[in-house]
Amino acid sequence: MKHLPILIIVLFLIFSCKKNIEIDENILFIKGGIKSELIIAKIKDNRLKKSNKTFPHLYSTIQKIRLKISGEDMTYTYDNGEKKHFLKDKPFEYKSELNFNSINDHYKWTIEKPIDNKTYEKLPIEFEKEHWYFIRDIRFRGSQCYFEFYINKNGEFEYKDLKYIMLSPI
């Protein structure tokens, strides 16, 4: 009985922990908020021997979608190279979760490949089974990150966590 409070605390911590990033056909979640104008790209695997378990570093981009943070009364500045958004001159509260199928205030989508000058309230593409995707230009804890995921033939999203872009100090 005396270990019961410790067990409850440990179980609470385990079940309340989320990865730094999560995605499915409906949502994108990034711990700490979606602060960057990230890009989602659908790619074609150009490897001769294809494997669904590893990201194809030999690929071509089929389609590119950009997320923009904008709207009326929205301004921004740069602080040490990082874009900071303001809504009515107050710091913008970044969302940690975006729903692909509904309107997310101040988050808009554009299609970059093929070029499309329209702005969309909802994600303008549908994720396809048996395709690789990557998300780049993610700002997380002051670093540039990217993310790779695969949608298998059952429609399940297979992925690991964020990957940091390491820059040489030279």
C-alpha positions in Angstrom: 0.0 0.0 0.0 2.8 2.4 0.7 4.0 2.1 -2.9 0.6 2.8 -4.4 1.1 6.7 -4.6 4.5 6.1 -6.4 2.8 3.7 -8.8 0.0 6.1 -9.5 2.5 8.9 -10.3 4.6 6.7 -12.6 1.5 5.5 -14.5 0.3 9.1 -14.8 3.6 10.2 -16.3 3.8 7.3 -18.7 0.2 7.9 -20.0 0.5 11.7 -20.2 3.7 11.7 -22.3 3.4 12.4 -26.0 6.1 12.3 -28.6 7.5 15.6 -29.8 5.5 15.1 -33.0 2.4 13.0 -33.9 0.5 12.8 -37.1 -2.4 10.9 -38.6 -4.9 11.5 -41.4 -6.7 14.1 -39.2 -4.2 16.0 -37.1 -0.6 17.2 -36.7 0.7 17.7 -33.2 4.0 19.3 -32.3 4.9 19.6 -28.7 5.5 23.3 -27.8 3.4 24.7 -30.6 3.5 24.9 -34.4 5.6 28.1 -34.7 7.1 27.7 -38.2 5.8 27.9 -41.7 6.6 24.3 -42.4 6.4 22.4 -45.7 4.8 19.0 -46.2 6.2 17.2 -49.3 4.9 14.0 -51.0 7.8 12.2 -52.6 8.4 9.5 -55.2 10.8 6.7 -54.2 13.5 6.6 -56.9 15.5 3.7 -55.5 15.9 0.6 -57.6 15.4 -1.6 -54.5 12.5 -0.2 -52.6 12.0 -0.8 -48.9 9.1 0.6 -46.9 11.3 0.6 -43.7 13.8 3.3 -44.6 13.4 6.8 -46.0 14.4 7.0 -49.7 17.3 9.4 -49.9 17.0 9.0 -53.7 13.6 10.7 -54.4 11.8 13.4 -56.4 9.2 15.7 -55.0 5.6 15.1 -56.3 3.8 17.7 -54.4 4.6 20.4 -51.8 2.2 22.1 -49.4 3.2 25.1 -47.2 1.7 26.1 -43.9 1.5 29.8 -43.3 0.7 31.7 -40.2 -1.2 34.8 -41.2 -4.4 36.8 -40.8 -5.9 40.2 -40.1 -4.0 42.0 -37.3 -1.1 39.5 -37.6 2.4 40.9 -37.7 5.8 39.3 -37.2 9.4 40.2 -36.3 12.7 38.2 -36.4 14.5 37.5 -33.1 17.9 35.8 -33.6 16.7 34.5 -37.0 13.5 33.0 -35.6 10.2 34.5 -36.8 7.9 35.6 -33.9 4.2 36.3 -34.6 2.0 38.9 -33.0 -1.7 39.2 -33.0 -3.0 42.7 -32.3 0.5 43.6 -31.0 0.4 40.7 -28.4 2.5 37.5 -28.7 0.6 35.0 -30.8 -0.4 31.8 -29.0 0.8 29.0 -31.3 -1.3 25.9 -31.5 0.2 22.6 -30.6 -2.3 20.7 -32.7 -3.7 21.4 -36.2 -6.7 19.6 -37.6 -6.3 18.9 -41.3 -10.1 18.7 -42.0 -11.3 21.9 -40.3 -10.4 25.6 -40.1 -7.5 26.5 -37.8 -7.6 30.2 -37.0 -4.5 32.0 -38.5 -3.1 28.8 -40.1 -3.5 28.6 -43.9 -2.2 26.3 -46.5 -0.8 26.9 -50.0 0.2 24.4 -52.7 3.7 25.1 -54.0 4.2 22.2 -56.5 2.4 22.4 -58.8 2.3 26.2 -58.3 -1.0 27.4 -57.0 -1.6 31.0 -55.6 -4.7 30.0 -53.7 -4.9 29.9 -49.9 -6.7 27.0 -48.3 -8.3 26.9 -44.8 -8.0 23.1 -44.7 -5.2 20.8 -45.9 -5.7 20.8 -49.7 -4.4 17.3 -50.3 -5.3 13.8 -49.0 -2.5 11.6 -47.8 -2.1 8.5 -50.0 -1.3 4.9 -48.9 2.1 3.5 -49.8 3.7 6.9 -50.1 6.6 8.6 -48.3 6.2 12.2 -47.0 8.5 14.6 -45.1 7.9 17.7 -43.2 10.7 20.3 -43.1 11.3 23.8 -41.7 10.0 22.8 -38.3 11.3 25.1 -35.5 11.5 23.1 -32.3 13.2 24.3 -29.1 15.2 26.8 -31.1 16.5 24.3 -33.6 15.6 23.4 -37.2 14.1 20.0 -37.5 12.5 17.7 -40.1 10.2 14.7 -40.0 9.7 11.7 -42.2 6.7 9.4 -42.4 5.3 6.6 -44.5 1.7 5.6 -44.9 1.4 1.8 -45.3 -1.1 -0.2 -47.3 -3.5 -0.3 -44.3 -3.5 3.5 -44.0 -1.3 3.5 -40.8 1.2 6.2 -40.4 4.7 4.9 -39.6 7.3 7.3 -38.2 9.8 8.0 -35.5 10.4 11.3 -33.8 11.7 14.7 -35.0 15.2 14.8 -36.5 17.4 17.8 -35.8 19.4 19.4 -38.6 23.0 19.6 -37.3 24.9 22.6 -38.5 28.7 22.8 -38.5 30.1 25.6 -36.3 32.7 26.2 -39.0 
